[in-house]
Amino acid sequence: MPRPPSIWTLTDGAAGNRRQAEALANALVPAEPLAVALAAAQPWRALAPRRLPGAGRAFGREFRERLRQPPELAIGCGRQAALATRLLRRAGARAVQILDPRIAPRHWDLVIAPEHDGLAGDNVIAVRGSLHPVDAAWLAAARAAHPELGALPGPRIGLLLGGPVAAVPWTPADLDALLRRVAGEVAAAGGSLLVSGSRRTPAWAAQAVRACAKGLPGLRWFGAGDGANPYPGLLGWADRLLVSADSINLLSEAAATTATLEVMLASGRQDSRHARFLGSLFDSGRASAAGGPAGPAVPWRELPRVVEAVRQRLGLPAPC
């Protein structure tokens, strides 16, 4: 029986990039991959993933030493990682790059890119949204780990907040209108409000949530000061999920649950990658716009299809 390949994941340490690389690696092999955090020096950082002269020095001495014994498979996510996976491929590894590297895909064995980026090529695997581990087993484990959320009164409404970005520039006034509506709905239904922020959520947004949701059953989490991160349990127990339109990662994971999904704070540029992704969510019926009728909660789960495609194209053995 063939042994599973050795796998490294390579990212700049950003949570969204780590999550995608680790989700793919963990689905490919049962063994824990080696996680390599990257911090490129200039000028390579600014111009990654272009391979300038001396690029082997871009990530420091430790990484340069690692190039002498590359893994069988390197999985990178993000622009900094795209340079690292190019270097590892040159050293003998097979390289899979997640997210559009912004240069020709031929520099990698496979590129996994979101549909809304419009990247095409013989070695490109298009994916709706982002990769993540959320499936039925993951959600069941999340519920088991957070029974306190299941004890809250229903319906349990989960609100997931990212933060304003250029393509989706929501304001304090936008958030205030949303919170007033949602708080009223929760109070009228006798349910609970479960709110989780991200590292991009502004302090003013956290303050607004706490003020408007005061007295409602549930939780409000915006960082380590609020205790352990309840995000998995929130996804597992929510009957309805409201997600800010700025975060493709949060929307992708919410779409993988069996909760109804509503996209919030979605005003912004109509020519952006965010708008293209939202269009696919709405057109499929998986999500509704703010205040719209709820569609069928048929989960979007892309990882199994992507894993099978990677296995077949690279000739990797199936797990035992």
Secondary structure as UniProt FT lines:
FT   STRAND          7..11
FT   HELIX           15..28
FT   STRAND          34..37
FT   TURN            42..43
FT   HELIX           44..47
FT   TURN            48..49
FT   TURN            53..54
FT   HELIX           55..57
FT   TURN            58..59
FT   HELIX           60..66
FT   TURN            67..68
FT   STRAND          73..77
FT   HELIX           79..90
FT   TURN            91..92
FT   STRAND          94..98
FT   HELIX           105..107
FT   STRAND          110..114
FT   HELIX           115..117
FT   TURN            122..123
FT   STRAND          124..127
FT   HELIX           136..145
FT   HELIX           147..150
FT   STRAND          156..160
FT   TURN            166..167
FT   HELIX           172..189
FT   STRAND          192..196
FT   TURN            199..200
FT   HELIX           203..212
FT   TURN            213..215
FT   STRAND          218..221
FT   HELIX           224..226
FT   HELIX           231..237
FT   STRAND          240..244
FT   TURN            245..246
FT   HELIX           248..255
FT   STRAND          260..264
FT   TURN            270..271
FT   HELIX           273..284
FT   STRAND          288..289
FT   TURN            290..291
FT   HELIX           303..314
//
